[in-house]
């Protein structure tokens, strides 16, 4: 997928996610406050933080699409990873806040003073599970099509939200059945799920910012493309690294050592073009020809 299509897809998905999160946050916060459910309020706060997180991801993706300039000759793709790191930090602070409120309720015993939540709170938690699961599949599909780290992070954030909403549903249900202590306990588990999502998003972004390889599957595909050229005898060296959501490739190929310079150059150029045509995620590719002397 080209950059323009990636950007349009990311904008469309982010706008939809922001709108849905705003609606969910309003419903869950209102239901949680009216019902006195700490778990549902925590879940609502999580959805509210998701609005900002999706906005950060959208800004990061948009900025990463900027063309290369004098100060950034290799482009701005890593800004998308920076956005994912910011998203992870937002999630982490959200988890800490939710955990603090839950522990305070457990230690102070304030949960016992709360009235049993009404049916509206139960419905709000159930609707949240269904909507968030739909948002997860919608965003994950877009992340697979575009290869954007920020969208992938947003997708797994939605999946963690499903678990959060399940926790709030359990808390509300148990409170209605006469076990209000489950509500702050559910909030605590919600915090753990949010924290886990934060660590996952952070580590994925860091890997992409530290020149991790594109993976065995991509490298196997590259070798297949290179060796499909009849003039290439072998692949001496193949190195890949991720640069945001794009791939950089360095390959040294072995060709007949008796070839003249122009012939060797034509082979290298042909292999280069074939790689970038068949693997559109490759942004930069260098192909070097080594002499292969048959004995």
C-alpha positions as CSV (number, residue, x, y, z in Angstrom):
1,X,0.0,0.0,0.0
2,X,1.4,3.4,-1.0
3,X,1.8,6.3,1.5
4,X,-1.3,8.2,0.3
5,X,-3.5,5.1,0.7
6,X,-1.9,4.4,4.1
7,X,-2.6,8.0,5.3
8,X,-6.2,8.0,4.1
9,X,-6.9,4.7,5.8
10,X,-5.2,5.8,9.1
11,X,-7.3,9.0,9.1
12,X,-10.5,7.2,8.5
13,X,-9.9,4.6,11.1
14,X,-8.7,7.1,13.7
15,X,-11.7,9.4,13.2
16,X,-14.1,6.5,13.6
17,X,-12.3,5.3,16.8
18,X,-12.3,8.8,18.3
19,X,-16.0,9.1,17.7
20,X,-16.9,5.7,19.1
21,X,-14.6,6.2,22.2
22,X,-16.1,9.6,22.9
23,X,-19.6,8.0,22.9
24,X,-18.5,5.0,25.0
25,X,-16.7,7.3,27.5
26,X,-19.8,9.5,28.0
27,X,-22.1,6.5,28.5
28,X,-19.8,4.6,30.9
29,X,-18.9,7.6,33.0
30,X,-22.6,8.6,33.3
31,X,-23.6,5.0,34.1
32,X,-20.7,4.6,36.5
33,X,-21.4,7.9,38.4
34,X,-25.1,7.2,38.6
35,X,-24.6,3.6,39.7
36,X,-21.6,4.4,42.0
37,X,-19.5,1.7,40.2
38,X,-15.8,2.3,40.5
39,X,-15.1,-0.4,37.8
40,X,-17.4,1.3,35.3
41,X,-16.0,4.7,36.0
42,X,-12.4,3.3,35.6
43,X,-13.5,1.8,32.3
44,X,-15.0,5.2,31.2
45,X,-11.7,6.9,32.1
46,X,-9.9,4.4,30.0
47,X,-12.2,5.1,27.0
48,X,-11.6,8.8,27.5
49,X,-7.9,8.3,27.5
50,X,-8.3,6.4,24.2
51,X,-9.6,9.5,22.5
52,X,-6.3,11.3,23.2
53,X,-4.4,8.1,22.3
54,X,-6.1,7.8,18.9
55,X,-5.4,11.5,18.3
56,X,-1.7,11.1,19.1
57,X,-1.5,8.1,16.8
58,X,-3.2,10.1,14.0
59,X,-0.8,13.0,14.4
60,X,2.2,10.6,14.5
61,X,1.1,8.8,11.3
62,X,0.4,12.1,9.5
63,X,3.8,13.5,10.4
64,X,5.6,10.3,9.4
65,X,4.3,10.7,5.9
66,X,6.3,13.9,5.4
67,X,8.8,13.8,2.6
68,X,12.6,13.6,3.3
69,X,14.3,16.9,3.8
70,X,17.9,18.2,4.5
71,X,17.7,17.4,8.2
72,X,15.9,14.1,7.7
73,X,17.3,12.6,4.4
74,X,15.8,9.1,5.2
75,X,12.3,10.5,5.8
76,X,10.1,10.7,9.0
77,X,8.7,7.2,9.3
78,X,10.1,6.8,12.9
79,X,7.7,9.5,14.1
80,X,5.0,6.9,13.8
81,X,6.9,4.8,16.3
82,X,7.3,7.9,18.5
83,X,3.5,8.2,18.5
84,X,3.2,4.6,19.6
85,X,5.6,5.2,22.5
86,X,3.5,8.3,23.6
87,X,0.4,6.1,23.4
88,X,2.1,3.5,25.6
89,X,2.9,6.2,28.2
90,X,-0.7,7.4,28.2
91,X,-1.9,3.8,28.8
92,X,0.6,3.3,31.6
93,X,-0.4,6.5,33.4
94,X,-4.1,5.5,33.0
95,X,-3.3,2.1,34.5
96,X,-1.5,3.7,37.5
97,X,-4.5,6.0,38.1
98,X,-7.1,3.3,37.9
99,X,-5.0,1.0,40.2
100,X,-4.5,3.8,42.8
101,X,-8.3,4.4,42.9
102,X,-9.1,0.7,43.2
103,X,-6.5,0.2,46.0
104,X,-7.8,3.3,47.9
105,X,-11.3,1.9,47.7
106,X,-10.2,-1.5,49.0
107,X,-8.1,-0.1,51.8
108,X,-10.7,2.5,52.8
109,X,-13.6,0.2,52.5
110,X,-15.7,2.8,50.6
111,X,-17.0,0.1,48.3
112,X,-19.3,-1.2,51.0
113,X,-21.1,2.2,51.2
114,X,-22.1,2.2,47.5
115,X,-25.6,1.3,46.5
116,X,-26.2,-1.6,44.1
117,X,-25.8,-0.4,40.5
118,X,-28.9,-0.2,38.4
119,X,-29.7,-2.1,35.2
120,X,-28.4,0.8,33.1
121,X,-24.8,0.2,34.4
122,X,-25.0,-3.4,33.4
123,X,-26.3,-2.6,29.9
124,X,-23.5,0.0,29.5
125,X,-20.8,-2.5,30.3
126,X,-22.3,-5.1,27.9
127,X,-22.6,-2.6,25.0
128,X,-19.0,-1.5,25.6
129,X,-17.8,-5.1,25.2
130,X,-19.6,-5.5,21.9
131,X,-18.5,-2.1,20.5
132,X,-14.9,-2.5,21.6
133,X,-14.5,-5.9,20.1
134,X,-15.8,-4.5,16.8
135,X,-13.3,-1.6,17.0
136,X,-10.5,-4.1,17.6
137,X,-11.3,-6.1,14.4
138,X,-11.8,-3.0,12.4
139,X,-8.5,-1.4,13.5
140,X,-6.5,-4.6,13.3
141,X,-7.6,-5.2,9.7
142,X,-6.5,-1.6,8.8
143,X,-3.2,-2.2,10.6
144,X,-2.6,-5.4,8.6
145,X,-3.3,-3.6,5.3
146,X,-1.1,-0.6,6.1
147,X,1.6,-2.1,8.3
148,X,1.4,1.0,10.5
149,X,2.7,0.4,14.1
150,X,0.4,3.1,15.6
151,X,-2.7,1.5,14.2
152,X,-1.5,-1.9,15.5
153,X,-1.0,-0.4,18.9
154,X,-4.5,1.2,18.8
155,X,-6.0,-2.2,17.8
156,X,-4.4,-4.0,20.8
157,X,-5.5,-1.1,23.0
158,X,-9.1,-1.9,21.9
159,X,-8.6,-5.6,22.7
160,X,-7.4,-4.7,26.2
161,X,-10.5,-2.5,26.5
162,X,-12.7,-5.5,25.9
163,X,-11.1,-7.2,28.9
164,X,-11.5,-4.0,30.9
165,X,-15.2,-3.8,30.0
166,X,-15.6,-7.5,30.9
167,X,-14.1,-6.6,34.3
168,X,-16.5,-3.7,34.8
169,X,-19.4,-5.9,33.8
170,X,-18.4,-8.5,36.4
171,X,-18.0,-5.8,39.0
172,X,-21.4,-4.3,38.3
173,X,-23.1,-7.8,38.3
174,X,-21.5,-8.8,41.6
175,X,-22.4,-5.5,43.2
176,X,-26.0,-6.1,42.2
177,X,-25.8,-9.6,43.7
178,X,-24.6,-8.3,47.0
179,X,-20.8,-8.6,46.6
180,X,-19.6,-4.9,46.2
181,X,-16.0,-5.8,47.0
182,X,-15.7,-7.3,43.5
183,X,-16.1,-3.9,42.0
184,X,-12.7,-2.4,43.1
185,X,-11.1,-5.8,42.6
186,X,-12.3,-5.7,39.0
187,X,-10.9,-2.1,38.7
188,X,-7.5,-3.5,39.8
189,X,-7.6,-6.2,37.2
190,X,-8.6,-3.6,34.6
191,X,-5.5,-1.6,35.6
192,X,-3.3,-4.7,35.0
193,X,-4.8,-5.2,31.6
194,X,-4.1,-1.6,30.6
195,X,-0.6,-1.8,32.0
196,X,0.1,-5.0,30.0
197,X,-1.1,-3.3,26.8
198,X,1.1,-0.3,27.5
199,X,4.2,-2.6,27.8
200,X,3.3,-4.5,24.6
201,X,2.9,-1.3,22.6
202,X,6.1,0.2,24.0
203,X,8.2,-2.8,23.2
204,X,6.9,-3.2,19.7
205,X,7.7,0.5,19.0
206,X,11.2,0.3,20.5
207,X,12.0,-2.7,18.4
208,X,11.1,-0.9,15.3
209,X,13.2,2.1,16.4
210,X,16.4,0.0,17.1
211,X,16.9,-1.5,13.7
212,X,15.3,-4.9,14.4
213,X,15.3,-7.2,11.3
214,X,12.2,-7.5,9.1
215,X,11.9,-11.2,10.1
216,X,12.7,-14.6,8.6
217,X,9.6,-14.6,6.4
218,X,10.5,-11.3,4.7
219,X,14.1,-12.3,4.3
220,X,13.2,-15.7,2.8
221,X,11.0,-13.8,0.3
222,X,13.9,-11.4,-0.5
223,X,16.2,-14.4,-1.2
224,X,13.6,-15.9,-3.4
225,X,13.3,-12.7,-5.4
226,X,17.0,-12.2,-5.7
227,X,17.8,-15.8,-6.8
228,X,15.0,-15.7,-9.4
229,X,17.3,-13.6,-11.6
230,X,19.1,-16.1,-13.9
231,X,22.3,-14.1,-13.7
232,X,22.5,-14.3,-9.9
233,X,24.6,-17.2,-8.6
234,X,24.2,-16.8,-4.9
235,X,23.3,-14.4,-2.1
236,X,26.5,-13.6,-0.1
237,X,24.9,-11.3,2.5
238,X,21.4,-10.1,3.2
239,X,20.6,-7.6,5.9
240,X,17.2,-6.0,6.7
241,X,16.0,-3.5,9.3
242,X,12.7,-1.8,10.1
243,X,12.5,1.9,9.9
244,X,9.1,2.7,11.3
245,X,6.7,0.8,9.1
246,X,9.1,0.5,6.2
247,X,12.0,-1.9,5.4
248,X,15.6,-1.1,4.5
249,X,17.5,-3.8,2.6
250,X,21.2,-4.4,2.0
251,X,22.2,-7.3,-0.2
252,X,25.4,-8.6,-1.6
253,X,24.9,-11.0,-4.5
254,X,27.4,-13.2,-6.3
255,X,27.6,-13.1,-10.1
256,X,30.0,-14.3,-12.8
257,X,33.3,-12.7,-12.1
258,X,34.1,-12.3,-15.8
259,X,31.2,-9.9,-16.4
260,X,32.1,-6.3,-17.4
261,X,31.1,-3.5,-15.1
262,X,28.0,-2.3,-17.1
263,X,26.6,-5.9,-17.1
264,X,27.1,-6.2,-13.3
265,X,25.5,-2.9,-12.8
266,X,22.5,-3.9,-14.9
267,X,22.0,-7.0,-12.9
268,X,22.2,-5.1,-9.6
269,X,19.7,-2.6,-10.9
270,X,17.3,-5.3,-12.1
271,X,17.4,-7.1,-8.7
272,X,16.9,-3.7,-6.9
273,X,13.8,-2.9,-9.0
274,X,12.4,-6.3,-8.6
275,X,12.6,-6.2,-4.8
276,X,10.9,-2.8,-4.6
277,X,8.2,-3.8,-7.0
278,X,7.3,-7.1,-5.3
279,X,7.8,-5.8,-1.7
280,X,6.2,-2.3,-1.6
281,X,7.1,-2.0,2.1
282,X,10.8,-1.7,1.1
283,X,11.7,2.0,1.1
284,X,15.4,1.7,0.5
285,X,17.4,-1.1,-1.1
286,X,21.1,-1.4,-1.8
287,X,22.4,-4.2,-4.0
288,X,26.2,-4.9,-4.3
289,X,27.7,-7.3,-6.8
290,X,30.5,-9.6,-5.7
291,X,32.6,-11.6,-8.3
292,X,31.8,-15.3,-8.2
293,X,34.6,-17.3,-9.9
294,X,33.6,-20.8,-10.9
295,X,36.3,-23.4,-10.6
